[in-house]
């Protein structure tokens, strides 16, 4: 059951301004009835200002009147008709002011470690602009003497997972990421070239049979010579 905003302050207001039972208030606010009794006795939430659930649109006056007439009735929280906030579209990454000076260092590190990453990928990764990336790459940035390559993960400009996802796009020609199907294909091709496939196993088995027959023949001859010497 959803609870009202600031349950204890709402309970204080209901205790002070309504004739609802402790059980009704406790059920609505998600508190214990003994705690509601302690609020009424002035032992709990002393000095706390009550929160009016009617003014906040969480209860209606009619709902309170209905439950005051019927001690067994339960208060029902009003459903908000307000439109839900629209989630912000994915745009440029926000970087705190204190970390914006570290972007050239992160760009220098990425350009040095992963030169195949495009400017657009670097721009999305750490939230910078293409002219800044080009200036750092060409060493024409105004602060070039003071730029020190440092990992953007350590600088807090991106996460390790985001960096790995960006790097994965340059492991294959054309920007295709590595997949399990590619790895299995490489393993099968390697087995075929290395001579360790199933086609060579019968020949190896034949060699093993020849070796076993040779050892049996040698053992039999050695035993017969020993018998003749003893006789």
C-alpha positions as CSV (number, residue, x, y, z in Angstrom):
1,X,0.0,0.0,0.0
2,X,1.5,3.4,-0.9
3,X,2.2,5.7,2.0
4,X,1.6,9.4,2.2
5,X,4.4,12.0,2.0
6,X,6.1,12.5,5.4
7,X,4.0,9.8,7.2
8,X,4.8,10.9,10.8
9,X,4.0,14.6,10.1
10,X,0.8,13.5,8.4
11,X,0.0,11.4,11.5
12,X,0.5,14.4,13.7
13,X,-1.9,16.4,11.7
14,X,-4.6,13.7,11.6
15,X,-4.3,13.2,15.4
16,X,-4.7,16.9,16.0
17,X,-7.4,17.7,13.5
18,X,-9.6,14.6,13.1
19,X,-11.6,12.1,15.1
20,X,-10.0,9.1,13.4
21,X,-9.0,6.1,15.5
22,X,-5.4,5.3,16.2
23,X,-5.7,2.2,14.1
24,X,-7.0,4.1,11.1
25,X,-4.2,6.7,11.2
26,X,-1.6,3.9,11.8
27,X,-2.9,1.9,8.8
28,X,-2.8,5.0,6.5
29,X,0.6,6.3,7.6
30,X,2.3,2.9,7.9
31,X,3.0,3.3,11.6
32,X,2.1,1.2,14.7
33,X,-1.0,2.1,16.6
34,X,1.0,2.4,19.8
35,X,3.2,5.1,18.1
36,X,0.1,7.0,17.1
37,X,-1.1,6.8,20.7
38,X,2.3,8.1,21.9
39,X,1.9,11.0,19.4
40,X,-1.5,11.8,20.9
41,X,0.0,11.7,24.4
42,X,2.8,14.0,23.5
43,X,5.5,11.4,24.0
44,X,6.6,11.2,20.4
45,X,7.1,13.8,17.7
46,X,7.1,16.6,20.3
47,X,7.2,20.0,18.5
48,X,6.8,18.4,15.0
49,X,4.6,20.5,12.7
50,X,1.8,18.5,11.2
51,X,1.5,18.1,7.4
52,X,-2.0,18.7,6.0
53,X,-2.8,15.8,3.7
54,X,-5.8,17.6,2.3
55,X,-3.7,20.6,1.2
56,X,-1.1,18.3,-0.4
57,X,-3.8,16.4,-2.3
58,X,-3.2,13.1,-0.5
59,X,-6.7,13.0,1.1
60,X,-10.0,14.6,0.6
61,X,-12.3,16.0,3.3
62,X,-15.0,13.6,2.2
63,X,-12.7,10.6,2.7
64,X,-11.9,11.7,6.2
65,X,-15.6,12.3,7.0
66,X,-16.4,8.8,5.7
67,X,-13.8,7.1,7.9
68,X,-14.8,9.2,11.0
69,X,-18.3,7.8,10.7
70,X,-17.1,4.2,10.3
71,X,-14.3,3.2,12.6
72,X,-13.7,0.0,10.6
73,X,-13.2,1.9,7.3
74,X,-9.7,2.6,6.0
75,X,-8.4,5.8,4.5
76,X,-7.6,5.6,0.8
77,X,-4.8,7.7,-0.6
78,X,-5.8,9.9,-3.5
79,X,-4.3,9.1,-6.9
80,X,-2.5,12.0,-8.3
81,X,-3.8,13.3,-11.6
82,X,-0.8,15.4,-12.3
83,X,1.3,14.4,-15.4
84,X,4.4,12.5,-14.6
85,X,7.7,14.3,-15.2
86,X,9.1,13.6,-18.6
87,X,12.5,12.0,-18.4
88,X,15.3,14.1,-19.8
89,X,16.4,13.1,-23.2
90,X,19.9,11.8,-23.5
91,X,22.1,14.8,-24.3
92,X,25.6,16.0,-23.6
93,X,27.1,14.5,-20.4
94,X,27.1,17.0,-17.5
95,X,30.5,17.4,-15.9
96,X,31.0,19.3,-12.6
97,X,32.9,22.5,-12.8
98,X,35.7,21.2,-10.6
99,X,36.4,18.4,-13.1
100,X,36.1,20.2,-16.4
101,X,39.8,21.2,-16.2
102,X,40.7,17.4,-16.3
103,X,39.1,16.8,-19.7
104,X,42.2,17.6,-21.7
105,X,44.2,15.1,-19.6
106,X,41.5,12.4,-20.2
107,X,41.5,13.2,-24.0
108,X,45.3,12.9,-24.1
109,X,45.1,9.5,-22.4
110,X,42.4,8.1,-24.7
111,X,44.2,9.4,-27.8
112,X,47.4,7.8,-26.7
113,X,46.0,4.5,-25.5
114,X,43.3,4.0,-28.1
115,X,44.0,6.1,-31.2
116,X,41.4,4.3,-33.3
117,X,38.5,5.7,-31.2
118,X,36.7,8.3,-33.3
119,X,36.3,11.9,-32.1
120,X,32.5,11.3,-31.7
121,X,33.1,8.3,-29.4
122,X,35.5,10.3,-27.3
123,X,33.1,13.2,-27.2
124,X,30.3,11.0,-25.9
125,X,32.5,9.2,-23.5
126,X,33.8,12.2,-21.5
127,X,31.4,14.9,-22.6
128,X,33.6,17.2,-24.6
129,X,33.7,18.8,-28.0
130,X,35.4,17.7,-31.2
131,X,37.5,20.9,-31.6
132,X,38.9,20.3,-28.1
133,X,39.8,16.7,-29.0
134,X,41.4,17.9,-32.3
135,X,43.4,20.5,-30.4
136,X,44.7,18.0,-27.9
137,X,45.5,15.4,-30.6
138,X,47.3,18.0,-32.7
139,X,49.0,19.5,-29.7
140,X,47.6,23.0,-30.5
141,X,45.6,23.2,-27.2
142,X,46.3,26.4,-25.3
143,X,47.3,24.4,-22.2
144,X,49.4,21.7,-24.0
145,X,52.5,22.1,-21.8
146,X,50.5,21.3,-18.7
147,X,48.5,18.4,-20.1
148,X,49.3,15.0,-18.5
149,X,47.5,11.9,-19.9
150,X,45.3,10.4,-17.1
151,X,42.6,7.8,-17.2
152,X,39.1,9.2,-17.5
153,X,37.9,6.5,-15.1
154,X,40.3,7.7,-12.4
155,X,39.3,11.3,-13.0
156,X,35.6,10.4,-12.6
157,X,34.6,11.5,-16.1
158,X,33.2,8.1,-17.1
159,X,32.8,4.6,-15.7
160,X,34.9,1.5,-16.5
161,X,32.0,-0.1,-18.2
162,X,31.4,2.8,-20.5
163,X,35.1,2.8,-21.4
164,X,35.1,-0.9,-22.1
165,X,32.0,-0.6,-24.3
166,X,33.7,2.1,-26.3
167,X,36.9,0.1,-26.7
168,X,34.9,-3.0,-27.8
169,X,33.8,-1.2,-31.0
170,X,37.4,-1.0,-32.3
171,X,38.4,-4.6,-31.8
172,X,37.0,-5.6,-35.2
173,X,37.3,-3.9,-38.6
174,X,34.4,-1.7,-39.3
175,X,33.6,-1.1,-35.7
176,X,31.9,-4.4,-35.1
177,X,32.2,-5.5,-31.4
178,X,33.5,-8.9,-30.5
179,X,30.8,-11.6,-30.2
180,X,30.8,-15.2,-28.9
181,X,30.1,-16.4,-32.5
182,X,33.3,-14.7,-33.7
183,X,35.4,-16.4,-30.9
184,X,33.9,-19.8,-31.6
185,X,34.7,-19.4,-35.3
186,X,38.3,-18.5,-34.5
187,X,38.6,-21.6,-32.3
188,X,37.4,-23.9,-35.0
189,X,39.6,-22.3,-37.7
190,X,42.6,-22.7,-35.3
191,X,41.9,-26.4,-34.8
192,X,41.7,-27.0,-38.5
193,X,45.0,-25.3,-39.2
194,X,46.9,-26.7,-36.2
195,X,46.4,-30.3,-37.2
196,X,44.6,-31.2,-34.0
197,X,41.2,-31.8,-35.5
198,X,39.2,-35.0,-35.6
199,X,40.6,-35.9,-39.1
200,X,44.0,-36.8,-37.7
201,X,42.8,-38.9,-34.8
202,X,42.5,-42.2,-36.9
203,X,46.1,-42.0,-38.0
204,X,47.2,-41.4,-34.5
205,X,45.2,-44.4,-33.4
206,X,46.9,-46.5,-36.1
207,X,50.3,-45.5,-34.8
208,X,49.3,-46.5,-31.3
209,X,48.2,-49.9,-32.5
210,X,51.5,-50.5,-34.3
211,X,53.5,-49.6,-31.2
212,X,51.4,-51.9,-29.1
213,X,52.0,-54.9,-31.5
214,X,55.7,-54.1,-31.5
215,X,55.9,-54.1,-27.7
216,X,53.9,-57.4,-27.6
217,X,56.3,-59.0,-30.1
218,X,59.3,-57.9,-28.2
219,X,57.9,-59.1,-25.0
220,X,57.1,-62.5,-26.5
221,X,60.6,-62.9,-28.0
222,X,62.4,-61.9,-24.8
223,X,60.3,-64.4,-22.8
224,X,61.2,-67.3,-25.2
225,X,64.9,-66.6,-25.1
226,X,64.8,-66.6,-21.3
227,X,63.0,-69.9,-21.3
228,X,65.7,-71.5,-23.5
229,X,68.5,-70.2,-21.3
230,X,66.9,-71.7,-18.2
231,X,66.5,-75.1,-19.8
